[in-house]
Amino acid sequence: MFHALVSIKQVPDTTNIRIDPETNNLIRQGVPTILNPYDAHAVAAAVEWKRKLGGKVTIITMGPPSAVTSLRECVEMGADRAILISDRKFAGADTWATSYVLAEVVKAIHKEDPIDLVFFGKQAIDGDTAQVGPGVAVRLDLPVVSYAVKIHAVDLEKRTVMIERKTESRNEIIKASLPAVLTCEKEIAEIPYASLSDLVYSLRYEPELWTTEGPITFDPVQLGLKGSPTTVFKTGTPEKHKAGEVIKTAEAGVDGSVKTALDKILTVEGMASLLGVAK
Ligand SMILES: Cc1cc2nc3c(=O)[nH]c(=O)nc-3n(C[C@H](O)[C@H](O)[C@H](O)COP(=O)(O)OP(=O)(O)OC[C@H]3O[C@@H](n4cnc5c(N)ncnc54)[C@H](O)[C@@H]3O)c2cc1C
């Protein structure tokens, strides 16, 4: 039987994102939240392969109590079990502390119910670091295939998976041993319409709650702000580039145009010495 675990994050809808200028944190109050779009496609892929091979899909998320709605959304898509990892002691986690908690949870679930594939989204659309999936894989010493666009085959007997991944210039197909970790692009699977039975099941479904009190124990030093070696020092919106200036050779001639362009370039500080010319 195939067992897929998908790690999902509930994120602010980034069309409405605002940053607190004092704390450099996201202002979450009053901002609608959604299931991270890449994670939704990862869930769809996990459910697709569960239906092909028979088995189950487990969803986990570390987040506030409101993340229950995203977990229910995954159950509506066909997931079987959902776990909310939530506790004030987890708050303020960076990717290092987040990957610690998620890795401990994956390890505990794997012990009672062995997992074949661990799915992540390519990145979360709020933090945008794309570090959590690979971070969990490294902590668990599992192979990781990032930017996955298609699962070609899962062989539960030979314990292998064939995955197509995207690179800048081409796609490549990689064979990895199971259990493996994937970070998924949206192409990995289409989001299906929910069946009536999944829809009804999801409405009544109560996700499990895991806290620092149990059912597993965490090293308190590695949690939340205390366990986070990085802090967001400064955030800002990059300056918009101004439109370039067009110098028309028909008006200034070639020599004149080159001279005008060069004069402008040389006004940039340090450019004259860089180009080895006198101003
Ligand atoms: C503006 C801003 C900048 C930040 N910069 C940094 C930084 O430079 N370094 C840093 O360490 N932290 C940073 N953070 C904190 C970051 O939001 C958290 O570490 C967060 O918990 C995970 O990182 P991410 O959102 O970048 O996830 P990513 O690594 O982009 O997420 C990849 C995938 O991991 C899974 N995932 C991520 N978070 C969770 C979760 N809580 N539960 C379950 N699955 C999850 C999902 O499948 C997701 O698609 C930043 C936050 C903000 C708001």
The ligand as an SDF file (V2000), in Angstrom:
LIG
                    3D

 53 58  0  0  0  0  0  0  0  0999 V2000
    9.2590   38.4710    4.2770 C   0  0  0  0  0  0  0  0  0  0  0  0
    9.7390   37.2150    4.9500 C   0  0  0  0  0  0  0  0  0  0  0  0
   11.0280   36.7810    4.7190 C   0  0  0  0  0  0  0  0  0  0  0  0
   11.4850   35.6210    5.3410 C   0  0  0  0  0  0  0  0  0  0  0  0
   12.7580   35.2420    5.1140 N   0  0  0  0  0  0  0  0  0  0  0  0
   13.2550   34.1570    5.7570 C   0  0  0  0  0  0  0  0  0  0  0  0
   14.6270   33.7620    5.5650 C   0  0  0  0  0  0  0  0  0  0  0  0
   15.3550   34.4130    4.8100 O   0  0  0  0  0  0  0  0  0  0  0  0
   15.0710   32.6690    6.2210 N   0  0  0  0  0  0  0  0  0  0  0  0
   14.2530   31.9570    7.0520 C   0  0  0  0  0  0  0  0  0  0  0  0
   14.7170   30.9740    7.6220 O   0  0  0  0  0  0  0  0  0  0  0  0
   12.9610   32.2850    7.2340 N   0  0  0  0  0  0  0  0  0  0  0  0
   12.4400   33.3780    6.6240 C   0  0  0  0  0  0  0  0  0  0  0  0
   11.1460   33.7400    6.8220 N   0  0  0  0  0  0  0  0  0  0  0  0
   10.3090   32.9290    7.7080 C   0  0  0  0  0  0  0  0  0  0  0  0
    9.5050   31.8910    6.9530 C   0  0  0  0  0  0  0  0  0  0  0  0
    8.2430   32.4020    6.6060 O   0  0  0  0  0  0  0  0  0  0  0  0
    9.3210   30.6980    7.8400 C   0  0  0  0  0  0  0  0  0  0  0  0
   10.5340   30.0940    8.1020 O   0  0  0  0  0  0  0  0  0  0  0  0
    8.3490   29.6720    7.3190 C   0  0  0  0  0  0  0  0  0  0  0  0
    7.9100   28.8660    8.3830 O   0  0  0  0  0  0  0  0  0  0  0  0
    8.8620   28.6550    6.2450 C   0  0  0  0  0  0  0  0  0  0  0  0
    9.5570   29.2250    5.2680 O   0  0  0  0  0  0  0  0  0  0  0  0
    8.9010   29.5800    3.8500 P   0  0  0  0  0  0  0  0  0  0  0  0
    7.5930   30.2100    4.0520 O   0  0  0  0  0  0  0  0  0  0  0  0
    9.9390   30.3220    3.1120 O   0  0  0  0  0  0  0  0  0  0  0  0
    8.6360   28.1320    3.2240 O   0  0  0  0  0  0  0  0  0  0  0  0
    9.2560   27.4660    1.9100 P   0  0  0  0  0  0  0  0  0  0  0  0
   10.5270   26.8170    2.2540 O   0  0  0  0  0  0  0  0  0  0  0  0
    9.2370   28.4030    0.7420 O   0  0  0  0  0  0  0  0  0  0  0  0
    8.1200   26.3730    1.7410 O   0  0  0  0  0  0  0  0  0  0  0  0
    8.3180   25.2570    0.8920 C   0  0  0  0  0  0  0  0  0  0  0  0
    7.2970   24.2230    1.2390 C   0  0  0  0  0  0  0  0  0  0  0  0
    7.5260   23.7550    2.5680 O   0  0  0  0  0  0  0  0  0  0  0  0
    6.2750   23.4330    3.1890 C   0  0  0  0  0  0  0  0  0  0  0  0
    6.1030   24.2660    4.3780 N   0  0  0  0  0  0  0  0  0  0  0  0
    6.5930   25.4960    4.6190 C   0  0  0  0  0  0  0  0  0  0  0  0
    6.1980   25.9340    5.8260 N   0  0  0  0  0  0  0  0  0  0  0  0
    5.4700   24.9520    6.3690 C   0  0  0  0  0  0  0  0  0  0  0  0
    4.7810   24.7940    7.5970 C   0  0  0  0  0  0  0  0  0  0  0  0
    4.7610   25.7500    8.5140 N   0  0  0  0  0  0  0  0  0  0  0  0
    4.1200   23.6380    7.8190 N   0  0  0  0  0  0  0  0  0  0  0  0
    4.1190   22.6340    6.9000 C   0  0  0  0  0  0  0  0  0  0  0  0
    4.7450   22.7290    5.7080 N   0  0  0  0  0  0  0  0  0  0  0  0
    5.4090   23.8710    5.4500 C   0  0  0  0  0  0  0  0  0  0  0  0
    5.2090   23.6560    2.1220 C   0  0  0  0  0  0  0  0  0  0  0  0
    5.0540   22.4580    1.3990 O   0  0  0  0  0  0  0  0  0  0  0  0
    5.8510   24.7060    1.2290 C   0  0  0  0  0  0  0  0  0  0  0  0
    5.3370   24.7090   -0.0930 O   0  0  0  0  0  0  0  0  0  0  0  0
   10.6490   34.8720    6.2020 C   0  0  0  0  0  0  0  0  0  0  0  0
    9.3420   35.3260    6.3950 C   0  0  0  0  0  0  0  0  0  0  0  0
    8.8930   36.4620    5.7950 C   0  0  0  0  0  0  0  0  0  0  0  0
    7.4960   36.9190    6.0290 C   0  0  0  0  0  0  0  0  0  0  0  0
  1  2  1  0
  2  3  1  0
  2 52  2  0
  3  4  2  0
  4  5  1  0
  4 50  1  0
  5  6  2  0
  6  7  1  0
  6 13  1  0
  7  8  2  0
  7  9  1  0
  9 10  1  0
 10 11  2  0
 10 12  1  0
 12 13  2  0
 13 14  1  0
 14 15  1  0
 14 50  1  0
 15 16  1  0
 16 17  1  0
 16 18  1  0
 18 19  1  0
 18 20  1  0
 20 21  1  0
 20 22  1  0
 22 23  1  0
 23 24  1  0
 24 25  2  0
 24 26  1  0
 24 27  1  0
 27 28  1  0
 28 29  2  0
 28 30  1  0
 28 31  1  0
 31 32  1  0
 32 33  1  0
 33 34  1  0
 33 48  1  0
 34 35  1  0
 35 36  1  0
 35 46  1  0
 36 37  1  0
 36 45  1  0
 37 38  2  0
 38 39  1  0
 39 40  1  0
 39 45  2  0
 40 41  1  0
 40 42  2  0
 42 43  1  0
 43 44  2  0
 44 45  1  0
 46 47  1  0
 46 48  1  0
 48 49  1  0
 50 51  2  0
 51 52  1  0
 52 53  1  0
M  END
$$$$
